[in-house]
Amino acid sequence: MKIYSCETHIGHALDMFVATEKEVPIMEKVEEEEKLSTKCSYCDEQATYIVANK
């Protein structure tokens, strides 16, 4: 599972990941070259973080 999140929705993304996957996620920053094309999973803002399991 991979969730893209902006600064505003990072708490929600972490909560949803734990509720769905039942494990602690890895949170990484979106690479600079990917920022322009990567949107938050919850709104139309640019994603700042990737919440994933591997």
C-alpha positions in Angstrom: 0.0 0.0 0.0 1.2 3.5 -0.9 -0.5 6.7 0.1 0.7 10.1 -1.2 0.0 13.0 1.2 0.4 16.8 1.5 1.4 18.5 4.8 -2.3 18.9 5.7 -3.4 15.3 5.4 -0.3 13.4 6.7 -2.0 12.6 10.0 -5.0 11.1 8.2 -2.8 9.2 5.8 -0.8 7.6 8.7 -4.0 6.7 10.6 -5.6 5.2 7.5 -2.4 3.2 6.7 -2.3 1.7 10.2 -6.0 0.9 10.2 -5.8 -0.8 6.9 -2.5 -2.6 7.0 -2.2 -3.2 10.8 1.5 -2.3 10.8 3.7 0.7 11.2 4.3 2.6 8.0 7.5 4.1 6.5 7.1 7.8 5.8 9.4 9.3 3.2 9.6 12.7 1.5 8.5 12.8 -2.2 11.6 13.4 -4.4 11.9 16.9 -5.8 11.6 15.8 -9.4 8.4 13.9 -8.6 6.6 16.7 -6.7 5.1 18.4 -9.7 3.3 15.3 -11.0 2.4 13.7 -7.7 -0.9 14.8 -6.0 -2.1 14.1 -2.5 -4.5 11.1 -2.2 -7.0 13.3 -0.3 -6.9 16.6 -2.2 -5.4 18.3 -5.2 -2.3 19.7 -3.5 1.2 18.5 -4.3 2.2 15.5 -2.3 5.0 16.0 0.2 5.1 12.6 1.8 4.8 8.9 0.8 3.4 6.6 3.4 4.1 3.0 2.5 5.1 -0.4 4.0 8.2 -1.0 1.9 
